Amino acid sequence: MAIPNTRPSLMVKQLYDRESCTYSYLLVDAESQEGAIIDPVRELFDRDLEIIKELGIELLYSIETHAHADHVTSAGKIRQTTGARIVFGEASGIQAIDISIKDGEELALGNYRIKAIATPGHTAACTSYYVDGMVFTGDTLLIRGCGRTDFQGGDPAALYDSITDKLFPLGDEVRVYPAHDYNGRISSTIGEEKRWNSRLGGNRPKQEFIDLMNNLNLDLPKKINEAVPANMSVGINFDPNRYLLHDFDMNDLHDVWQSLPEQSLIVDNRTPEEYAKAHVPGSRNIPLGTENEHIDLFNQYQQVYVYCRSGRRAQTAFTNLNMQGLDQLVCISHSGMPNWIDAGYAVET
């Protein structure tokens, strides 16, 4: 879908992935034919490449708003095919990129400048991009909503500040183009979101927003344990076995626990209430969402074992910590505390 603009020489195509409800955006300066693509999806690489070729675009940039948890980027494949430089926000810490862009820095695109706006909160490294009266907000600001804040270094207070202090001041007429919509909407404006956004419109107080976000209790994205690590490798050369040991279960953890080396740590990342009822003796309770606060602790150990109830929370924490560069982790990804109890192993309460 072509989006009309105030200046006719900047063309924007909005592209859609039905599976993940993701919007990608192709920006083209009509005079120079220089282009950029924002948040491309790996499964739709062929479609996007065909459009780029048909329009005769010299693709300069493949821009990411953040390391997505619901789809894998095609940025790496796009770079291999077109030579486009991969752009991520500075806080991402991703090594396999070409431009680590800072808050306020700009990318030249023909007659235009694409300005990076650091907007942490959904993740610690989210970046929005402003050009010609439009802002591409990723998962930071959605149409009548916003991104969740319960994984990947998310922080509701930071998200509130990013939206109210950095995006809302752009001006009521600025058009908002998010990375997702689940109800068929394609765009909004800053003015509309200031007034009608269900989570923080109407001048909702900050603490109310924080309380709301901390109690959403959403299911994890289906692809999170594939997508986040893959996106840290820009969608190519990804080996999932580096992140998850599918054959390591609670029986294996019991074997380790029986003669636990001094330089090993067992982490239970369930809630404190679950931990208090029964846990692996000697394990440390670090609930999901707080793991990034304990990186210094983890770095004191040569091996860290992470378990929960079923493996899902452990996988999420495991992914988050791998994003921070920790590689001494073992995830019990497909079993958990009920299996330990059923096996008759010792517990603490």
C-alpha positions in Angstrom: 0.0 0.0 0.0 1.4 3.4 -1.0 1.2 6.1 1.7 0.6 9.7 0.5 3.0 12.3 1.9 3.3 16.0 2.3 6.3 16.0 -0.1 5.7 13.9 -3.2 9.3 12.9 -3.8 9.4 10.5 -0.7 7.5 7.3 -1.4 6.6 4.9 1.4 5.2 1.4 0.8 3.7 -0.4 3.7 4.2 -4.1 3.5 2.4 -6.7 5.6 3.1 -10.1 7.1 -0.1 -11.9 7.9 1.5 -14.5 10.2 3.0 -12.1 12.7 0.8 -9.1 11.8 4.0 -7.2 11.1 4.3 -4.0 9.0 7.5 -3.5 7.1 8.1 -0.1 5.4 10.0 0.6 2.2 11.1 4.3 1.9 12.3 5.6 -1.4 13.6 9.1 -2.4 12.0 9.3 -5.9 14.7 11.7 -7.2 17.7 9.6 -6.3 16.0 6.2 -6.1 17.8 5.6 -2.8 15.8 3.5 -0.4 15.6 2.0 3.0 13.5 -0.8 4.4 12.3 -0.9 8.0 11.7 -4.2 9.9 11.7 -6.6 7.0 10.5 -10.2 7.7 12.6 -13.2 6.6 9.7 -15.3 5.2 8.8 -12.4 2.9 12.3 -11.7 1.7 11.5 -12.8 -1.9 8.5 -10.5 -2.1 10.4 -7.5 -0.8 13.4 -8.1 -3.0 11.1 -8.3 -6.1 9.6 -5.0 -5.2 13.0 -3.4 -4.8 14.1 -4.7 -8.1 10.9 -3.7 -9.9 11.2 -0.1 -8.7 14.9 0.1 -9.5 15.7 1.1 -5.9 19.3 1.4 -4.7 18.7 0.1 -1.2 21.0 1.9 1.3 19.7 0.7 4.6 17.9 -2.2 6.3 16.7 -0.6 9.5 15.5 -2.4 12.6 13.4 -0.8 15.4 14.5 -3.5 17.8 15.3 -7.3 18.0 11.8 -8.6 17.5 10.3 -11.5 19.4 7.6 -12.5 17.0 9.4 -12.9 13.7 12.9 -13.3 12.3 14.4 -10.4 10.3 15.6 -10.7 6.7 18.2 -7.9 7.3 21.1 -10.3 6.9 19.8 -11.7 3.6 19.0 -8.3 2.3 22.6 -7.2 3.0 24.0 -10.2 1.3 21.8 -9.5 -1.8 21.7 -5.7 -2.1 24.6 -4.5 0.0 22.3 -2.4 2.2 23.8 -1.5 5.5 22.1 -2.9 8.6 21.0 -0.3 11.2 20.2 -1.0 14.8 19.9 1.3 17.8 23.1 1.8 19.8 21.8 0.0 22.9 21.2 -3.3 21.0 24.7 -4.5 21.4 24.5 -6.5 18.2 27.8 -7.1 16.6 26.8 -8.2 13.1 25.5 -4.8 12.0 26.9 -1.9 10.0 25.5 1.1 11.8 24.9 1.4 15.5 22.9 4.5 15.5 22.7 6.9 18.5 19.8 9.0 19.7 19.5 12.0 17.4 21.7 10.8 14.7 20.5 10.8 11.1 20.7 8.6 8.0 21.0 10.4 4.7 18.4 9.2 2.1 18.5 11.3 -1.1 16.9 14.6 -0.2 15.8 13.3 3.2 17.2 12.6 6.7 15.9 9.8 8.8 16.4 10.7 12.4 16.9 8.0 15.1 15.0 8.5 18.4 15.9 6.2 21.2 12.7 5.0 22.7 13.5 2.2 25.2 10.7 0.5 27.2 9.3 -2.3 25.1 12.9 -3.5 25.0 16.0 -1.7 26.3 17.2 -1.0 22.8 14.0 0.2 20.9 14.6 3.0 18.4 11.9 4.9 16.5 12.7 6.7 13.2 11.3 10.1 12.1 11.3 11.5 8.6 9.2 14.0 6.7 6.3 14.2 9.2 6.2 10.5 9.8 7.5 8.4 12.7 8.1 4.6 12.5 7.6 3.5 16.0 8.3 -0.3 16.0 6.6 -1.8 19.0 7.0 1.3 21.2 3.8 3.1 20.2 1.1 1.1 18.5 -2.3 2.3 17.2 -4.4 2.7 20.4 -1.8 0.7 22.4 1.9 0.1 23.0 4.4 -2.7 23.2 4.5 -5.0 26.2 7.3 -4.6 28.8 7.7 -8.0 30.4 10.8 -9.3 28.6 14.0 -8.3 26.7 14.9 -5.6 29.3 11.4 -4.1 29.1 10.5 -1.3 31.5 7.1 0.3 31.8 8.5 3.5 33.3 11.0 3.9 30.5 8.3 3.2 27.9 6.0 5.9 29.4 8.9 8.4 29.2 9.8 7.4 25.7 6.3 7.9 24.4 5.3 11.0 26.4 8.7 12.8 26.4 10.0 11.9 22.9 7.2 10.8 20.6 4.2 12.9 21.7 6.2 16.2 21.4 6.8 15.5 17.7 3.5 17.2 17.0 -0.2 16.2 16.7 -0.1 16.0 12.9 2.8 13.6 12.7 1.7 10.3 11.3 2.4 7.1 13.3 3.4 3.9 11.5 3.9 1.0 13.9 5.5 -2.4 13.4 2.2 -4.2 14.2 -1.5 -4.0 14.2 -3.9 -6.8 14.9 -7.1 -5.1 13.9 -6.5 -4.0 10.3 -5.5 -0.4 11.0 -2.6 1.0 9.0 -1.7 4.3 10.6 -2.6 6.9 13.2 -1.3 10.3 14.3 0.4 11.6 17.4 -2.7 13.7 18.2 -5.0 10.7 18.0 -2.8 8.6 20.2 -2.4 11.4 22.8 -6.2 11.5 23.0 -7.4 8.0 22.5 -4.6 5.5 23.2 -6.1 3.0 25.5 -3.0 2.6 27.6 -1.6 6.1 28.0 -3.8 8.5 26.2 -5.8 11.2 27.9 -2.8 12.1 30.1 -2.9 8.9 32.1 -0.6 9.2 35.1 2.7 7.4 34.9 2.1 5.2 38.0 -1.3 4.0 36.6 0.4 3.1 33.3 3.2 1.2 35.2 0.6 -0.7 37.2 -1.4 -1.5 34.1 1.6 -2.8 32.2 2.9 -4.9 35.2 -0.5 -6.8 35.3 -1.1 -7.6 31.7 -0.2 -11.3 32.1 0.2 -11.9 28.4 1.3 -15.2 26.8 4.8 -15.2 25.4 5.2 -14.7 21.6 5.2 -18.1 19.9 8.5 -17.5 18.2 10.4 -15.7 21.0 13.0 -18.5 21.6 13.8 -18.7 17.9 13.3 -15.0 16.9 15.2 -13.1 19.5 18.5 -15.1 19.2 18.2 -15.2 15.4 17.7 -11.5 15.2 20.8 -11.0 17.3 22.5 -12.6 14.4 20.5 -10.4 11.9 18.6 -13.5 10.8 21.4 -15.6 9.4 23.9 -18.2 10.6 21.6 -18.9 13.6 22.2 -22.2 15.5 19.3 -22.7 18.0 21.4 -25.4 19.8 23.7 -22.6 21.0 20.8 -21.3 23.1 18.7 -24.3 24.1 19.8 -27.8 25.1 16.6 -29.7 24.3 17.8 -32.9 25.8 18.8 -31.4 29.2 15.9 -32.1 31.6 15.3 -32.1 35.4 16.8 -35.6 35.7 20.0 -34.2 34.2 19.8 -31.3 36.6 19.4 -33.7 39.5 22.7 -35.4 38.4 24.4 -32.0 38.4 22.8 -31.1 41.8 24.1 -34.2 43.5 27.7 -33.0 43.1 27.2 -29.4 42.3 30.6 -27.7 41.6 31.4 -24.6 43.5 31.4 -22.5 40.4 27.9 -23.6 39.4 24.6 -21.9 40.2 21.0 -23.2 39.9 18.4 -20.6 39.2 14.7 -21.0 39.8 13.0 -18.2 37.8 9.4 -18.8 38.9 7.5 -16.4 41.2 8.5 -16.1 44.8 5.2 -17.7 45.8 5.9 -20.8 43.6 9.5 -20.9 44.9 8.4 -20.9 48.5 6.1 -23.9 48.1 8.9 -26.2 46.8 12.2 -25.7 45.0 15.5 -27.4 44.2 17.6 -27.3 47.4 20.2 -24.6 47.1 18.7 -23.0 44.1 18.4 -19.2 44.0 15.1 -17.5 43.2 15.5 -14.9 40.4 12.0 -14.4 39.0 11.4 -13.9 35.2 11.9 -10.2 34.3 14.6 -9.6 37.0 17.4 -11.6 35.4 19.1 -8.6 33.9 19.5 -7.2 37.4 21.7 -10.2 38.3 24.2 -10.3 35.5 27.1 -9.5 37.8 26.1 -12.5 39.9 25.9 -14.8 36.9 29.3 -13.7 35.8 30.8 -15.1 39.0 29.9 -18.6 37.9 31.3 -20.9 35.2 27.9 -22.6 34.7 24.4 -21.3 35.4 21.4 -23.7 35.2 17.9 -22.1 34.8 14.6 -23.9 35.4 11.0 -23.0 36.0 7.7 -24.9 36.0 7.5 -26.1 32.4 10.5 -24.6 30.6 8.9 -21.5 29.0 9.9 -18.9 31.5 13.4 -20.4 31.7 13.7 -20.2 27.9 12.7 -16.5 28.0 15.2 -15.7 30.7 17.8 -17.7 28.9 17.2 -15.7 25.7 17.3 -12.4 27.5 20.7 -13.3 29.2 22.2 -14.5 25.9 21.4 -11.1 24.5 23.5 -9.6 27.2 26.5 -11.8 26.2 26.3 -14.6 28.8 27.3 -17.9 27.3 27.7 -20.1 30.4 24.0 -20.9 30.7 22.1 -24.2 30.5 18.3 -24.0 30.1 16.0 -26.7 31.3 13.7 -25.9 28.4 11.1 -28.7 28.3 10.5 -29.8 31.9 10.4 -28.2 35.3 9.7 -28.4 39.0 6.7 -30.7 38.8 8.9 -33.3 37.0 11.5 -32.9 39.8 8.8 -33.6 42.5 7.2 -36.5 40.5 10.7 -38.1 40.4 10.8 -38.1 44.2 13.8 -35.8 44.5 14.5 -33.7 47.6 12.9 -30.3 47.8 13.2 -27.2 50.0 10.3 -25.0 51.1 
